[in-house]
Amino acid sequence: MTDKKIFYTGKSPAPKGPYSQAVIHNGLLYVSGQIPVDPVSGSLVHGTIEEETETALNNLKIIVEETGASLEDVLKVTCYLADMDDFQRFNDVYKKYFSQNPPARTTLQAGRLPLNVQVEIDAIVALPLKSR
């Protein structure tokens, strides 16, 4: 893969394992799953599903914007919930971030998420030409 470029920004939490924060390839940004980690302190945010969703989506937004793209450029999102009973409350926060022309999305219940969080979100983003 000659076009693969690892992307990292110090404005969003560093990965908690052996993976990249994001990868750029052929004009697309692949953002690794974002969990509710405070980007300033690096501490986990264990709170309500709304608080955890807000934190995870803010981290995703930071990474996307640091590449020169915006949430409008997000093509596909995969959302992992610890409990599908939180689906509506999760959606109430999610729709604030993707209110216009939302991306394609898959949401599923995971048996257990990293560090016992309630939500993890990854994304595929089309990068603007100037960001490629």
N, C-alpha and C positions, 0 to 999 in steps of 0.2 A: 504494500500500500504506500505509494509514494506521496499521496496527497494528505495523509493523516497527520493532523496537528493536535497536540494536547493543549487544552485551554485551561487556565487557572486564573482566578482572581482572589486576592487576599480580602476582598470586601465581603465574601460569602464564606461560610465555614469550610475548612479544609476537609477532605475526605477522611472518614473514620476507618478506612481499610485500604487494601491494595488495588485501588481503581482511580481513574482520573475524574476530576470534577466535571469535565466535559471534553468532548472530542469534536473537532471540525474535520469534515471530509466531504468533498464534492459539493460545497456550498450549503451543507447542512451542519447544524450544531446538535449534537447528541448530549443532552444533559443527564448526568447520573441522578439516581433517586435522591431527592432532597427530603430530609427529615427535619423535625422541629429543633434545630440547634440555633441558639442565639449567635448571630454573626459577629457580634462584638466580643462577648465573653467566651464563646465556644461551649457554653453549657447547654445541656439538654433542656428543653422547655416541656416539662410534663404538666399539662393543664387540661382544659376542656378540649373537645375535638375542634371547637372553633379556634381556640388559641394555638393549638398545634398546627392546624391547617393554615392559618394566617402566617405563622412563622415559616413553614415549609414553602408556601407560595412566595413569600417575600424573598427567600433564599433563591428560588428559581428565577424570580424577576431580576434579582441582582446579577446573576450569571448571564442571563439573556441580554440585559441592557449593557453589560460590560463588553459584550462582543459588538455592540453597535446596532443590535436588533431590538425589537420590542415584543411585548406579549401578543401584539397583533400578528407577528410573524410566526407564532407557534402553530405547527401543523397538527401535532398529535401529542396527547398527554396520556400517561398511564398512571392511575391512582390506586394505591393499595390502602385499604382500611383494615384495621384490626377487628372492627365490628361493623357489619353492614347495617346494623340498626342506627348507626350514626350518619347514614347516607344523606338524609335531608339536611341535617345540620351542617355537614361537610359542604353540600351544594350551596347552602346559603352564603358561605364564605367564598367558595370557588367562583360563583357567578359575579362577584364584585371584581374579580381579576379578568374574567373573560366574558364581559357583558355584550360586546359587539362581535359578531362573526366568530363564535367560539371554535376552537380546534376540535378535531375528531378526538374521541376520548374512550378509554376503557377504564372501568372501575371494578375492582374485585376485592373480595375479602381475603386477606392473607392469614395463614395459620398463626404466624408470629412475625412481627416486624423487628428490625434491628433495634437494639437497646430498649426494647419494650415500648416503643412509641405507638401512637394510634394511627399515624398516617405517613405515607411516603409517596412522593410524586416525581416522575421523570418526564422528559419532554424531548421532542424532535422539533427543531426550529429551522426555517428557511432564512439564511443569512442574507441581508442586503448586499448587493454587488460590492459596495465599498468595504465590506467587512470580510470578504472571502479571502 
